[in-house]
């Protein structure tokens, strides 16, 4: 009788492990979806098969965008400043 209860707890443990594996699979799928979204939104991302390369490329792209933004802000400030000093 005692051995019977031991078996059922073993099955219980097995189910719990399967749930953890399913969670991992789900997390993996979500990550893959995020990576795909990134790949589509970063110019040239579709050509990069390697995820690490994609992340480095994305970081470069972010820096590029920040620089573009800085240039535009500088132009706007100069433009705005210029208009205020006209008689």
Helices and strands as residue ranges (DSSP letters): H 2-41, G 45-47, H 51-84
